[in-house]
């Protein structure tokens, strides 16, 4: 009798989850963090583009060195965790040009997504997605995210 009740409960849970998935109420691969609203949805990965929803958000924005290549330009990102804030330095090196550098200081909220008026960051298992609203560099667009891999 007890085994029958347990079996019925398990079946009801499975049916409920299947119903929710079929109705689109939840998703089996749904990211746990919200992506920033009103931002571009395409990500530059080398010379290819991908939809931002193809990336799995995981962990929190981690200190470290990150690099990206965008055809001709080489991008590097250094993130230093100073307990209450993150110091971020981005360098863009284009062939035949002087390197362009930009610095950001953001409140460290230990989240996987940080979005301000100047920069948005999304943590991935092997890197980070970055969108600069005013990059002040000819080699970086404010209309697409950039994928930086962890160095």
C-alpha positions, 0 to 999 in steps of 0.5 A: 500500500505504502509503495503504491502511494509513493509510486503515484506521487512520483508519477504525478510529479513527472506528469506535472513537469511534463505538462509545464514543459509542454506549456512553455511555463518552464524550460529544461535548459533555462538560465538561472540568471536574467539577461539584461533587458533592451540589449543586443542579442548577438554575440561575436565569437571570433569572426562568427556570431551566435545568439546570446541565448545559446550560452549557459550563464553560470557562476559569478563574474570572476577575477582573471585575465580574458582574451578575445579575437575579432578578426583583426583586433585583439581584445584583452580584459583584466578583472580584479576583485577588490571585495566590494567592487570589480576593477575592469580594464579592457585593451583593444589592439588593432594592427598598426594602431596604438592600443586603446584602453578603457577602465570600469569600476563596478559594485561587486554583487557576486552575481552571474550577470552585472549590468550598468549604464556603461557595461554589461557582463555575463559569466560563463563556465569558460569565459565572459560575455561583455557589452560596452555601451560606450567603448570609445574604440573604433575596434569595438561596437556597442551593438554586439556582445563580445565573447572573452575566453578565460586565459 
